[in-house]
Amino acid sequence: MRYSPSRRGVLAGAIALIATPALATQDPAVTAAIRAVIGDASAEEGGITLRLPAIAENGGQVPLTVLVDSPQTAERHVTAIHVFATRNPTPGVADFRLTPFMARAEVQTRIRLAEEQRVIVLARFSDGTLRQATADVRVTTGGCLT
């Protein structure tokens, strides 16, 4: 007898992949780095503006701005922003801790990228929810040594 997946089964599988797209196609080192930070929680897409150049001439200093849509009140605010690079020798690039005393949930920095890859940003809120955003970057001259 030939197996034919049900419509419900296909939808459930698609929803599972959508729930954590950052982990859906990553290598084990990236998945382990993300899981070390967020555990078994899943992140939803949206609510994060990620500014990163599409093409970085120098991978040694790529400008990155992360802005999370959050009122930063005592009741609900961003407590942490985590940055991962999928093809760097060490996937965990940066961790930022935030408080409700910050006017905006925004960080700016420069990161090192080894080669063409995806940058994943996760934002953790005070209520435990997670949001994520991703961006693909082409690097002409790598900034990491292996």
C-alpha positions as CSV (number, residue, x, y, z in Angstrom):
1,M,0.0,0.0,0.0
2,R,1.4,3.4,-0.9
3,Y,1.5,6.1,1.7
4,S,-0.3,9.4,0.9
5,P,0.2,12.2,3.4
6,S,-3.0,13.8,4.6
7,R,-3.7,17.5,4.1
8,R,-3.6,18.0,7.9
9,G,-0.3,16.3,8.2
10,V,1.3,18.4,5.5
11,L,-0.1,21.6,7.1
12,A,1.2,20.5,10.6
13,G,4.7,20.0,9.1
14,A,4.7,23.3,7.3
15,I,3.6,25.1,10.5
16,A,6.4,23.4,12.5
17,L,8.9,24.7,10.0
18,I,7.4,28.2,9.9
19,A,7.5,28.4,13.8
20,T,11.3,28.2,13.8
21,P,12.6,29.1,10.3
22,A,16.0,30.0,11.7
23,L,16.5,26.4,12.7
24,A,14.9,24.8,9.7
25,T,17.9,24.8,7.4
26,Q,20.9,25.4,9.6
27,D,23.9,23.2,10.3
28,P,24.2,21.6,13.7
29,A,26.7,24.2,15.1
30,V,24.2,27.0,14.4
31,T,21.3,25.1,15.8
32,A,23.3,24.2,18.9
33,A,24.3,27.9,19.4
34,I,20.7,29.1,19.1
35,R,19.3,26.3,21.3
36,A,21.9,27.2,24.0
37,V,20.4,30.7,24.1
38,I,16.7,30.0,23.7
39,G,16.3,26.4,24.7
40,D,13.3,24.7,23.2
41,A,11.3,27.9,22.8
42,S,10.3,29.0,19.3
43,A,10.5,32.4,17.8
44,E,7.9,34.2,15.7
45,E,8.8,36.3,12.6
46,G,8.3,40.0,12.6
47,G,8.5,43.0,14.9
48,I,12.3,43.5,14.2
49,T,13.9,45.9,11.7
50,L,17.3,44.5,10.7
51,R,19.6,46.9,8.8
52,L,22.5,45.1,7.2
53,P,24.0,45.8,3.8
54,A,23.1,43.2,1.1
55,I,26.8,43.3,-0.1
56,A,29.6,43.9,2.4
57,E,32.9,44.9,0.8
58,N,34.9,44.2,3.9
59,G,33.7,41.3,6.1
60,G,35.9,42.6,8.9
61,Q,33.5,45.3,9.8
62,V,29.9,45.0,8.6
63,P,27.5,47.6,10.1
64,L,24.4,46.1,11.8
65,T,21.4,47.9,13.3
66,V,18.7,46.0,15.1
67,L,15.5,47.8,16.1
68,V,12.8,45.9,17.9
69,D,9.2,47.2,18.0
70,S,8.6,47.4,21.7
71,P,7.3,50.1,24.0
72,Q,10.1,49.3,26.6
73,T,7.7,49.6,29.5
74,A,8.1,47.9,32.9
75,E,5.3,45.5,31.9
76,R,6.7,44.5,28.5
77,H,10.1,45.2,27.2
78,V,13.0,43.6,25.3
79,T,15.4,42.0,27.7
80,A,18.0,40.6,25.2
81,I,19.0,40.7,21.5
82,H,21.1,37.8,20.2
83,V,22.9,37.8,16.8
84,F,24.0,34.7,14.9
85,A,25.9,34.2,11.6
86,T,25.3,30.9,9.9
87,R,28.7,30.5,8.2
88,N,31.1,32.0,10.7
89,P,33.5,29.8,12.6
90,T,31.7,30.7,15.8
91,P,27.9,31.3,15.0
92,G,27.2,33.4,18.1
93,V,28.2,36.9,17.1
94,A,26.8,39.2,19.8
95,D,24.5,39.3,22.8
96,F,23.0,42.5,24.1
97,R,21.1,42.9,27.4
98,L,18.4,45.6,27.6
99,T,16.3,47.2,30.3
100,P,13.0,49.0,30.4
101,F,15.0,52.2,31.1
102,M,16.2,52.3,27.5
103,A,14.1,54.7,25.3
104,R,14.1,52.2,22.4
105,A,15.0,48.6,21.9
106,E,17.8,49.4,19.4
107,V,21.4,48.4,19.1
108,Q,24.1,49.3,16.6
109,T,27.4,47.6,16.1
110,R,29.8,46.3,13.5
111,I,30.2,42.5,13.1
112,R,32.7,40.2,11.4
113,L,31.4,37.9,8.7
114,A,33.5,35.1,7.1
115,E,31.6,34.7,3.8
116,E,28.2,34.9,2.1
117,Q,25.7,33.8,4.8
118,R,22.5,34.5,6.7
119,V,22.4,36.7,9.8
120,I,19.8,35.7,12.4
121,V,18.6,38.1,15.1
122,L,16.5,36.9,18.1
123,A,14.8,39.3,20.5
124,R,13.6,38.0,23.9
125,F,10.8,39.9,25.7
126,S,10.2,40.2,29.4
127,D,7.2,37.9,29.1
128,G,9.4,35.1,27.6
129,T,8.2,35.5,24.0
130,L,10.8,35.5,21.2
131,R,10.8,37.3,17.8
132,Q,13.3,36.8,15.0
133,A,14.5,38.4,11.8
134,T,17.0,37.2,9.2
135,A,19.0,38.8,6.4
136,D,21.3,37.4,3.8
137,V,24.6,39.1,3.2
138,R,27.2,38.7,0.4
139,V,30.7,39.2,1.6
140,T,33.4,40.1,-1.0
141,T,36.4,39.9,1.4
142,G,36.0,37.7,4.5
143,G,36.6,39.1,7.9
144,C,37.1,35.9,10.0
145,L,40.0,33.5,10.2
146,T,39.2,29.8,10.5
